[in-house]
Amino acid sequence: MRRLALLAALALAACGKPAEQPKPAPAPAPPPLVWSAEEDALVLRDHGADLLKIECAKDKGLTIHGERFKPVASEERMSVGAGDVVVTLVATPDGAAVKGEGAADPDFLRALGEGRKVAVNYGYQNMGPYDGPPRELAEPFAAACMP
């Protein structure tokens, strides 16, 4: 009788919960916003795609590419700020995006070189504020761009 009770208990235990399946490993999180330095530019990427590009050529001045801005026919200005320093650029369509061009303002470049937060405005569209580029990228860029 004891054996029968023990076998019955084991049989009932075996009928319990099914064995748990191992859970799949979670997908790796996409990388956060990342600044990088290119030839004459600082680029902010979002999940690997260009979000904001700040270019400087001594003969052309400063060019800002707002990759997510949509062209607005009546808008001719783009403002870019680093910290409390804001400069106004002339905005033009750049394919499906918009770019702003203007003189390389020394105060803006100093604030950018210090790694201050960066924000861009084009009409009703805003980008940022984003953490500024790391100083090891921003300082050489700003120094090379100074008029």
N, C-alpha and C positions, 0 to 999 in steps of 0.2 A: 504494500500500500504506500509506503514511504517513497519507494521508487517511482510509482505511478504519479504521486503528487509532485515529485521533483521533475519528472519528465514533462508534466503538464505545465509547471512553472517555467521551465526552459522553453517550451514551445510557445507559450504566451509572450515571453520576453523577446523571442525571435520575431514575433509578428508585430512588434512595436514600430517605432519610427524607421523609415528607410535610412540607409547610410547616407550621410551628408556628402554632397558632391563638393569638390574643391571650387572655391570661387575664382573666377578669372582675375588676373592681376589688373588693377586699374590702368587705364591708358595714361601715359606720361602727360603731365600738365604742359600746356603750351608755354613757351618762354615768355617772360614778361616783356614790357617795353625795353628795348635795348638800344643804346647809342653806339654808333661806330664812326670811325674816321675813315674817309676815303681821300682821294688825291687832294682836292681843294674843297672838301665838304664834310659836314657833320650830318649824319643820317640817323633819324629815330625810326626804328622798325617796330611794328606791332605784329607778333606772331610770324615774323620773317618777311612781312611785306612793308615796303617803304610807307611811312606815315608822314614824315616831315623831313625835308632836306634843306639844309642851310649851306649855300655855296658862297664862295668869295673869290673874286679875281680882281687883283689890284686895278686893272684897266676897266673893269665892268662894275665893280662894287659888289653889293650884296644881292643875292638872289635866293628867295625862299620858295620852295615848291611845296604847296599844300596838296598832297596826293588825294585827299578825301573831299576837298572843296569842289563844288560844282560851279561852273561859270555862271555868272549873273550879268546879263547884258548891261544893266544900268550901274554896275559897281566897278569903280576904277581904283579903289584903294584897298590895300592890305596893311594891317598893323601887326607888328611883331614886337613882343616884349621879352626882356630877360630881367627878372626881378622887377624893380620899379621903373626901368627904362623902356620906353616904348618909342618905336620909330614907325613912320608911315612910308610905304612903298607904293609904286605904281603897279597895279594888278592887271594882268592880261591872261586870257585863256591859254592853257598849255595842254592841248589835246582835250581829254575829258577832265583834266584837273585845272588848277590855277597856279600861276607863279607871280611873285611880287619882286620888283627890282628897284634898287635905289642905292644911294651912297652908303658906304660902310661907316656907320656912326661910331666914333671911338667909345662913347659912353656905353652903348649897347654891347660892343665887343668886349669891353672890360667886364660888364655884368655877366655876359655869356661865359667868358674865360674863368670867372669865379664859380661857375656851375649853378647860377641862379635858375629858378624855375622859368620855363619857356612857355609862352602862349601866343597864339596867332588868331587874328580876327579878319574875316573877309565878309563884309555885308552882315547878313544875319547868321553866318556860320562861324563857329568857334572851334578851336582845337586847343586843348590844354586847360589849365596849366599842367605841364609835365615837369617832372624832376629834370633839372638841367643835365647836360652831358658831364661825365666825370672830368675833373680838372685835368687829368693827364691827357685827355683828348682835347678839351676846350681851350686850355691855355696856349698850346702851340698854334691851334687854328686861329684864335683871336690875334695872337702876335703877328702871324703871317698876313693877316687881313688888314691890320692897322694901316690907315692912309698915311 
